[in-house]
Amino acid sequence: MQYGVRNDIKATIKTVKQSEIMSQIECTVDEAGTLTSIISTDSVKEMDLKPGDKIRLLIKAIHVIPAKE
């Protein structure tokens, strides 16, 4: 399967909640991985970001898309 998503996180479905129109799946992340973020250079400078810094990654997305092979 090919897709244009950079943050590919392997997970196992923990629960499925279904209603008539929408459903929710809760997943457990299977393994540690790498997440990629594209931010402005101004932000990098303002936060003085450098390799080795401990940070929090806050995910702001309108979709988390499950894919099953």
GIZI-V573934 format. One record per run of one state. SS is the DSSP state (@ for helix, = for strand, . for the rest). FROM is the first residue (numbers start at 1). LEN is the number of residues. If there is no record, write none. Layout:
# GIZI-V573934
SS:FROM:LEN
SS:FROM:LEN
This chain:
# GIZI-V573934
.:1:10
=:11:8
.:19:4
=:23:7
.:30:11
@:41:7
.:48:22
